[in-house]
Amino acid sequence: MTSPILPSALTTLISSFTRETSPSSNPSPTHKPTQHQTLSANPQTTALTLQVLHNLQHQQLWTSLQIHELHSGPSAAAADTTDQTQKTHLISGIPPHRLYTHPDEQFYLLERGLREEDLELERMFVLPTVQGQTWSLRRLAGVFDALPEGQDTEGLEGEEGEERAGNVGMENENSNSGSGSSKADNLKEYYEYRKQARMTKEWGGKRMLLAMVDRQMGGDSTVVYYVVQDGAVKPRQN
């Protein structure tokens, strides 16, 4: 006797959204919607976006996840006819650790005795794609045009960043007294310089993650993430 095949977690997730967004004769909810149901109340959200969202939350442990519908910019508006009919969604969230550091920024941190663990985590954008999907440079440029500037993507900066710097300064007050600049001063200097570096793109331009899902024949729906940047990063000489 064979046991019935149970639906996968992703199938159950997508089915729950279908039930939530479909009209019902009894509009009174019987339970509080989950985080995914709140984010994906829009029926236009694709199954691909939900799959990547599920992977980010439950496997990559991202927090504060949001779904954004891409507003076509000048570059995307002039795209091919096939691109114009396709809707693009972006996912943003805060990863559990820092994912990328520009070489010049890394050198700046080393000079001041700072580590990546000392910095606050930032919100990053993720573009869901499928392996084998055709992307033109014009359409990809349109996605970058839709991203906010670097100074607007600071996930936990501002008052929280300064508060964290103050906490670090209190923890290291005794060890840093009489020994030059404290870590809190270095962090404050770093945050101020980072705003300027992002305006001038000294530490690189806009960047996001490209989430590629394997759905080809024999694929197991594995999600692989690639760092994609607007422009080239000049290699640093040793």
Buried (B, 14 or more C-beta within 10 A) or exposed (E): EEEEEEEEEBEEBBEBBEEBEEEEEEEEEEEEBEEBBEBBEEEEBBEBBBBBBBBBBEEBEBBEBEBBEBEBBEBBEBBEEEBEEEEBBBBBBBBEEBBEBBEBBBEBBEEBEBEEEBBBBBBBBBBBBBEEEEEEEBBBBBBBBBBEEBEEBBBBBEEEBBEBBEEBBEEBEEEBEEEEEBBBBBBBBBBEBBEEBBEEEBBBBBBBBBBBBBBEEEEEEEBEBEEBBBEEBEEEEE
